[in-house]
Amino acid sequence: MSETTQRPSRRSALLGERPGSYAIARHVRMTPMKVRRVVDMVRGMDVVDALAMLQFAPQAASEPVYKVVASAAANAEQTAALRIESLFISQAYVDEGTTMRRIRPRAKGSASRILKRASHITVVVEPRAEAVVPNKAKAEKKAAKTDKAPKASTSEKKEA
């Protein structure tokens, strides 16, 4: 018999050991293509900036995306004791949900199918890693890069 391995929990699959939180809206009655346009705008943004942008975005899909981002931020604030100001959207994606099939009558007794699509919206927020490097260390790195010998040009290679 084969060994049965358990699937990882959703949290460990999305975040692993990193701090942060996530939110998922399932069966949102909008096509995934339309929702992806809005999600692509906010991916990688700070949460506060993303919420401000979504609040005034003209697309109809910005409302459910706003709710998911706000929910993920609230989850991070409640469960992981993180501040909303320090969070950014590390992952955001839209999956296709169920499709309701409807029929539209056509000429000569035929019918055509109407597909009413739904979406699953997933947003993961994490605190931004502030890697503060002192100015002295930055200057040393820059000096080390310039001290390296430049590669020989192609004309010098032909002469040798």
N, C-alpha and C positions, 0 to 999 in steps of 0.2 A: 504494500500500500504506500501511497505517496504521503509525504509529510504535509500537514496543513499548517501554513503560516498565517498569522493574523495580519490583517491590513493595518497600517499605521493609523492612528487617530487623525482626524481632519486637522487638528491643531498642529500635531507634529509634522504632518505633510506640508502644511502651509508655512509654518514658522520654525519648526525644529526647536532648538533650545534658545532662540533669540527672544527678547522681550517684544511684546506687541499684542495685537488682537486682530480679529477679523469679523466680518459680517457677511451674510449671504441672504439675498432676496430671491426667492424661488417663484416660478410661475408668474413672472411679470408679463402682462399682456401687451408686449411691444416686440417688434421683430428684433432679433439680435443684431442685424446690420445697423439699424438706427441707434440702438443703445451703444454699440461699439464706437460710433462716432463721438459720443459724449465721453465715454470712458477713456478713450485715447487722449482726450484733451487734458484730463486730470491726473493721469498716471505719472507718478514721480513728483507731484506737487506737494507742498505743505498742506496739511489738512485745512487750516484756517483759510488759506488762499483758494483752495479747491471749493470749499463751501461757499465762499463769496462769489466765485465765478459761476458755480452751478445755480446759485440763487437767481442770477440775472441772465442766464443763458436762454436763448429763444427756443431751443429744441424741447419738444414734449418729453423726451427721455431724460432730461436733466432732473426732473422731480424724483423719480425712483432712485436715480444714482445719488442725488443729494441725501436721500433718506438712508441709503446703505452706508455712505461715507460717514454721516453723522452717527449712525448706529455703531459702526466700527470704532469711531473715536470715543463714544460713550462707553463701549465695552472695555477699551484700553484704560480709560480713566477709572472705571469701577473695579475691574478685576486685577489689573497690573499696576495700579496707582501711578499711571503716567500722565503727564500734562499734555493737554491738547496742542498747546503752542509748540511743543517739541516733536510732534508726530508728522510723518509724511506718508504718502500712499506708496508703499513699496511694490505691491502687486494689485492689479485690478484687471479682471477679465470677465467676459460674457460668454456663457455657454448656451447652446440651444436647448430650450425646454420642450414641452409637449406641443404638438401641432393639432389644432382642431380643424377638421375637414368639413367644409360646408359645400352645398351645391347651388349653383346659379343656373336657372333655366335658360336655354339658348334656343335658337331657331330650329324648326323642324323636329321638335321633340327631344333634342339632345340636351346635354347638360355639361357644364364645365365646373371644375373643382376650384373652390376658394380655400386657400390655406391661411388660417389665422394662427400665426406663430407666437410662441411665448419664449421668455429668456430667463436664465438664472444669472444673477449679477453677484460676483464675489469681489470683495475689497479687503485687502490686508494693510494694516497700518503698523508702522514701527517707529521707534524714536530715532531721530537722525543721529548718526554716529559723528560726534564732533571730535575729529582727530586734530587736536591742537598741537602743532609742531612749533617750537620756539623759533624765532627769527634767526638765531645763531645757527641752529641745526639746518634750516633751509639754506642759509648762505653757504654752509659747508658742503651740502649736497650739490648746490649749483657749481661751486668751485671744483668739486671732484669730477663733475661731468665735463667741464671745460678743460681740465688737465689731461684728459685722455687724448692720445695721439689721433689725429684725423686719418681716415683711410686714404691710401694712395689713390690718386686719380688714374684714369684709364691710360692717359698718355705716359705716365711714369711706369706703368706696368709693361707697356710695349717696348720701352727702352731697355728694360732689364732682361 
